[in-house]
Amino acid sequence: MVKVSALALLLLATTAQAFLPKQLVDTSTLQLSQSTKAATEISDVSTEPATEIAPTPKREKILKEPDLWEYNFGLQDPNLPLPHGIVKDVTPPETYPITEEQIKTLERDGVVHIKGVFDAEWVDYLRKATAHQVEEPHFWAFAGTASKLYDYIQRNVWQTNGAFARFYYHSAMGNVLAQCGRTDEIRVSTDLLMVNPNKGFKWHQDNQNGPISWDEGIRFWITMDETPKEYGAPVYLKGSHFNDVVDSQAVFVDIEQEGLEDYKNKLLEFRTMPGDMLIWHPRTIHKVDGPSDGIWTTYRRVLGGTVAKGNATYRDKRGSGGVLSDLGRHGMEDGDKLSSPFFPIVYPQFNKAEAADRDSGKVGRNPVDIITKIGGLASKASGERFGSFFKVLGSR
């Protein structure tokens, strides 16, 4: 039996985009209010009975952390009916036209907000798929969830939950991203189901994009809930994908560092609504602020990740933090064209053979690759180039 260290387990299911410094939660049940009224003389004290101040109700998370015995292994499928009369694995993917101006906005600013891509039926489908996943948590969510990074977070959820795979096969997601990337093909490189990011995630860039280069990838968010007014709205530095000073291995970014002067004050904030898409370049610097106490009393459910444009090349990222989004035994080697059921095509048409491999359990994380790839990362962890990556793991 292969034994995996605690650090290795943490590395498996977390993502550099999702790493979040642990924070202490205020567990007090009362908040005492300081009166603004000046102290009175004893003779002026009222003889009326004092009015009791009601205690402030304790804020409680809407979602509890799963117990260890609640985690599941293998394939899962809630068998949800698809919207719009779509026939599973038969109906071609839907389309959703976007404008040339929206494409140019992405290219210029490094991010674009496209509203209302998915209607109420698709939003309901995603919410039900997410509810099933949270109620039946998968083992690959264990490390990220147990480490308090998110209330629930699972990488490559499409590999284990058939509902999310079918969303990619049949929805307009691939069509929208193909237009944004000016490409005729879209493959899923890696994805993440993210529910409630505790206190949020400070300024960072995304280097957990699967085995592809920065410019071959497109980042996406699909939102299922209204963003709270007080927090939770993603903020981007306009045009920061053009910067040439942030190291490619960095996760967190100090926006005060030399070379970012032209970007640090150009803030773009997006208050997304159900069915919206946020699309950005992986190098665009951004953050999300959560509630100060880390307690989400409502849901913020997002399906996100990275897709690869047509003719992308497989890049073996062994020895870097990027390897964590490529832990399957697919047999591809550095320099190969990215073409594998581990990175399924979703536009212009999903591939039935690739879908069959996923459904049979052939697609997924492999224990041998996990040990060898994580071992490669650990062997280089002492170098300065991985300082930002491991700083995330050790943050409090």
C-alpha positions in Angstrom: 0.0 0.0 0.0 1.3 3.4 -0.9 1.3 5.9 1.9 0.8 9.6 1.1 2.0 12.3 3.4 -0.4 14.9 4.8 1.3 17.6 2.7 0.8 15.4 -0.4 -2.9 15.0 0.4 -3.3 18.8 0.8 -1.6 19.3 -2.5 -3.9 16.8 -4.4 -7.2 18.6 -4.2 -6.3 22.2 -3.6 -5.5 24.6 -6.4 -3.2 27.6 -6.4 -6.1 29.7 -7.4 -8.0 28.4 -4.4 -5.3 28.5 -1.8 -6.5 30.8 1.0 -4.6 31.8 4.2 -6.3 30.2 7.2 -8.0 32.8 9.4 -9.3 32.6 12.9 -13.1 32.9 13.2 -14.6 35.1 15.9 -16.6 32.6 17.9 -18.1 35.1 20.3 -21.9 35.1 20.6 -22.4 38.7 21.7 -21.3 42.0 20.4 -21.4 44.7 23.1 -22.3 48.2 22.0 -20.5 51.3 23.3 -23.0 54.1 24.1 -22.3 57.5 22.5 -24.1 59.2 25.3 -22.0 61.1 27.9 -21.8 59.8 31.5 -24.5 61.3 33.7 -24.4 62.5 37.4 -25.8 60.0 39.9 -28.6 62.3 40.6 -29.6 62.3 37.0 -30.0 58.6 36.7 -33.4 57.5 35.6 -35.5 55.4 38.0 -37.1 53.7 35.0 -36.2 50.0 34.6 -33.2 49.5 32.3 -34.0 48.2 28.8 -32.1 45.0 28.1 -30.1 44.9 24.9 -30.9 41.8 22.9 -27.8 39.7 22.1 -26.6 39.8 18.5 -27.5 36.4 16.9 -24.5 34.3 16.2 -23.6 34.1 12.5 -23.6 30.6 11.3 -22.4 29.1 8.0 -25.0 28.0 5.6 -22.9 24.9 4.8 -21.2 22.7 7.3 -17.9 20.9 6.7 -18.4 17.2 5.8 -17.5 14.5 8.3 -14.7 12.2 7.3 -17.1 9.2 6.8 -19.3 11.2 4.5 -16.8 11.3 1.6 -17.4 9.2 -1.5 -15.1 7.6 -4.1 -15.5 6.8 -7.8 -18.0 8.2 -10.2 -21.2 10.1 -9.2 -24.2 11.2 -11.2 -27.4 12.8 -9.9 -29.1 11.9 -13.2 -30.6 15.3 -13.7 -32.8 16.0 -16.8 -31.0 18.4 -19.1 -32.7 21.7 -19.9 -34.5 22.7 -23.2 -35.3 19.1 -24.1 -31.6 18.2 -24.7 -31.0 14.5 -25.2 -28.0 13.3 -23.2 -25.0 12.6 -25.4 -27.0 13.3 -28.6 -28.0 16.9 -28.9 -25.2 19.2 -30.2 -24.0 22.0 -27.8 -26.0 25.2 -27.7 -24.7 28.5 -29.0 -24.7 32.0 -27.6 -23.5 34.9 -29.7 -21.3 37.6 -28.2 -20.2 40.9 -29.8 -16.9 41.9 -31.3 -16.7 44.6 -28.6 -16.9 42.0 -25.9 -14.1 40.1 -27.4 -12.0 43.2 -27.8 -12.7 44.1 -24.2 -11.2 40.8 -23.1 -8.2 41.3 -25.2 -7.6 44.9 -24.0 -8.6 44.7 -20.3 -7.8 41.1 -19.7 -11.3 40.4 -18.4 -14.9 40.6 -19.7 -18.3 40.2 -17.9 -20.9 38.6 -20.2 -24.3 38.7 -18.6 -27.1 36.2 -18.8 -25.4 33.5 -20.9 -27.4 30.8 -19.0 -31.1 31.0 -18.4 -33.0 30.0 -15.3 -33.2 26.4 -16.5 -29.5 26.0 -16.8 -28.9 27.8 -13.5 -31.4 25.5 -11.8 -29.5 22.5 -13.3 -26.2 23.7 -12.0 -27.6 24.4 -8.6 -29.0 20.9 -8.3 -25.8 19.4 -9.5 -23.9 21.4 -6.9 -26.3 20.5 -4.2 -25.9 16.8 -5.0 -22.1 17.2 -4.9 -22.1 19.0 -1.6 -24.5 16.5 0.0 -22.4 13.6 -1.4 -18.9 15.0 -1.1 -16.1 13.4 -3.1 -12.8 12.4 -1.7 -11.0 14.7 -4.1 -12.6 17.6 -2.2 -11.3 16.4 1.1 -8.0 18.4 1.4 -9.3 21.7 0.1 -12.5 21.5 2.2 -10.8 20.2 5.4 -8.2 23.0 5.2 -10.9 25.6 5.4 -10.0 27.1 2.0 -13.6 27.0 0.9 -16.8 25.6 2.4 -16.5 23.1 -0.5 -14.0 23.0 -3.4 -13.3 20.2 -5.9 -10.9 20.2 -8.8 -11.8 18.4 -12.0 -15.3 17.8 -10.8 -16.4 16.9 -14.4 -14.3 13.7 -14.1 -16.3 12.3 -11.2 -19.7 14.0 -11.5 -21.5 13.3 -14.8 -23.9 16.3 -14.4 -21.0 18.7 -14.9 -19.5 16.8 -17.8 -22.9 17.0 -19.6 -23.1 20.7 -18.9 -19.9 21.2 -20.8 -21.0 18.8 -23.6 -24.4 20.5 -24.2 -24.4 24.1 -22.9 -23.2 27.2 -24.8 -20.1 27.5 -22.6 -17.7 26.2 -25.3 -19.2 28.4 -28.0 -18.8 31.5 -25.9 -15.2 30.7 -25.0 -14.4 29.8 -28.6 -15.6 33.3 -29.7 -13.6 34.9 -26.9 -10.4 33.1 -27.9 -11.0 33.5 -31.6 -10.5 29.7 -32.0 -12.4 26.9 -33.6 -11.9 24.4 -30.8 -12.3 24.4 -27.0 -11.1 21.6 -24.6 -11.5 21.6 -20.9 -8.1 21.8 -19.3 -9.1 21.8 -15.7 -12.1 22.9 -13.7 -13.2 23.8 -10.1 -16.5 23.7 -8.3 -16.2 26.4 -5.6 -18.7 27.1 -2.8 -18.1 30.0 -0.5 -14.5 31.1 -0.3 -14.4 31.9 3.4 -12.6 35.2 3.8 -11.8 35.4 0.1 -8.5 35.4 -1.8 -6.1 38.3 -2.0 -4.4 39.6 -5.1 -3.1 36.7 -7.3 -2.7 35.4 -10.8 -3.9 31.9 -12.0 -1.1 29.4 -12.7 -3.2 26.3 -12.1 -4.4 26.1 -15.6 -3.6 22.5 -16.6 -0.7 21.5 -18.9 -0.9 24.5 -21.2 0.8 27.9 -21.6 -0.6 31.2 -20.4 -1.7 32.3 -23.9 -3.3 28.9 -24.8 -5.7 29.1 -21.9 -8.9 31.1 -21.1 -10.2 31.3 -17.5 -13.9 31.3 -16.8 -16.4 31.6 -14.0 -20.1 30.6 -14.3 -22.1 32.0 -11.4 -25.1 30.5 -9.8 -25.9 33.1 -7.2 -26.3 36.9 -6.8 -23.2 38.5 -5.5 -23.7 40.0 -2.0 -23.6 43.8 -1.9 -21.1 43.9 0.9 -18.4 41.5 -0.4 -17.7 38.7 -2.8 -17.4 40.7 -6.0 -14.3 39.8 -8.0 -11.9 42.8 -8.6 -9.4 42.8 -11.5 -6.5 45.1 -12.4 -7.3 46.3 -15.8 -4.7 45.3 -18.4 -2.5 43.5 -15.9 -2.2 40.5 -18.2 0.3 42.6 -20.1 2.7 42.9 -17.1 6.1 41.4 -17.4 7.3 41.6 -13.8 5.3 38.9 -11.9 7.1 35.6 -11.9 5.2 32.8 -13.7 5.4 30.6 -10.6 3.9 33.2 -8.3 0.5 32.8 -6.8 0.0 35.8 -4.6 1.0 39.2 -6.1 2.2 42.3 -4.3 0.6 45.0 -6.4 2.9 47.6 -4.9 5.9 45.9 -6.5 7.9 47.8 -9.1 6.5 47.4 -12.6 2.9 47.3 -11.6 2.4 51.1 -11.2 0.4 51.3 -14.4 -2.1 48.7 -13.2 -2.6 48.9 -9.5 -5.1 51.7 -9.5 -7.1 50.5 -12.5 -9.7 48.5 -10.7 -12.6 46.6 -12.4 -15.2 45.2 -10.1 -17.9 42.8 -11.2 -21.1 42.0 -9.3 -22.1 38.9 -11.1 -25.6 37.5 -11.1 -27.0 33.9 -11.7 -26.2 32.8 -15.3 -23.4 35.3 -15.9 -19.9 34.4 -17.1 -16.7 36.1 -16.2 -13.9 35.4 -18.6 -10.3 36.5 -18.3 -6.6 35.9 -19.2 -4.8 33.7 -16.7 -2.2 36.4 -16.0 -4.8 39.0 -15.2 -4.3 40.0 -11.5 -7.4 39.8 -9.4 -8.9 39.2 -5.9 -12.1 38.3 -4.1 -12.9 39.6 -0.7 -15.1 37.5 1.5 -16.9 38.4 4.8 -14.5 39.6 7.5 -15.4 36.7 9.8 -15.2 34.1 7.0 -18.8 33.1 7.5 -21.1 32.9 4.5 -24.7 32.9 5.5 -25.8 32.6 1.9 -24.4 30.6 -1.1 -21.8 31.8 -3.6 -21.6 28.8 -6.0 -19.3 29.0 -9.0 -18.2 26.6 -11.6 -14.9 27.8 -13.0 -11.6 26.7 -14.5 -9.5 26.9 -17.6 -10.1 25.8 -21.2 -7.5 25.3 -23.9 -7.8 26.9 -27.3 -7.4 24.8 -30.5 -4.0 23.4 -31.3 -2.8 23.8 -27.7 0.4 21.9 -26.8 0.7 19.6 -23.9 3.3 21.0 -21.4 4.7 18.8 -18.7 4.7 21.0 -15.6 6.3 18.5 -13.3 8.4 20.3 -10.7 6.1 23.3 -10.5 2.9 24.1 -8.7 1.1 23.8 -12.1 1.4 20.0 -11.9 -1.5 19.8 -9.4 -4.1 20.3 -12.2 -2.6 17.4 -14.2 -2.5 14.2 -12.1 -3.9 11.7 -14.5 -2.2 8.9 -16.4 -3.0 10.0 -19.9 0.3 9.0 -21.6 0.9 12.4 -23.2 4.4 13.8 -23.3 5.8 17.4 -23.4 5.3 18.9 -26.9 2.4 16.6 -27.9 -0.8 18.2 -29.3 -3.3 18.4 -26.5 -5.8 15.7 -27.5 -7.0 13.3 -24.9 -10.2 12.3 -23.0 -8.5 13.8 -20.0 -8.9 17.2 -21.6 -12.2 16.6 -23.5 -13.2 18.6 -26.5 -16.5 20.5 -25.8 -16.6 22.7 -28.9 -17.6 22.6 -31.7 -18.8 19.1 -30.7 -18.1 16.8 -27.8 -16.4 13.5 -28.7 -18.5 10.4 -27.9 -15.4 8.2 -27.5 -13.9 10.6 -25.0 -17.2 10.8 -23.1 -17.4 7.0 -23.0 -13.9 6.8 -21.5 -15.0 9.3 -18.8 -18.1 7.3 -18.1 -16.2 4.0 -17.8 -13.8 5.5 -15.2 -10.7 5.5 -17.4 -10.4 9.2 -16.9 -9.2 10.4 -13.5 -6.3 10.8 -11.1 -3.8 8.0 -11.0 -2.0 7.0 -7.8 1.3 6.4 -9.6 1.2 9.8 -11.3 0.2 11.5 -8.1 3.2 10.1 -6.2 5.7 10.8 -9.0 4.4 14.3 -9.9 3.9 15.5 -6.3 7.4 14.0 -5.5 8.8 16.1 -8.3 7.3 19.2 -6.8 8.5 18.5 -3.3 12.0 17.8 -4.5 12.3 21.4 -5.8 10.3 23.0 -3.0 13.3 24.6 -1.4 14.0 26.8 -4.3 13.0 30.4 -4.3 10.9 30.0 -7.5 8.3 28.1 -5.5 8.3 30.4 -2.5 5.0 32.0 -3.4 3.3 28.6 -3.9 4.4 27.2 -0.5 3.8 30.5 1.2 0.1 29.9 0.4 0.2 26.5 2.1 1.7 27.9 5.2 -0.3 31.1 5.4 -2.4 31.7 8.5 
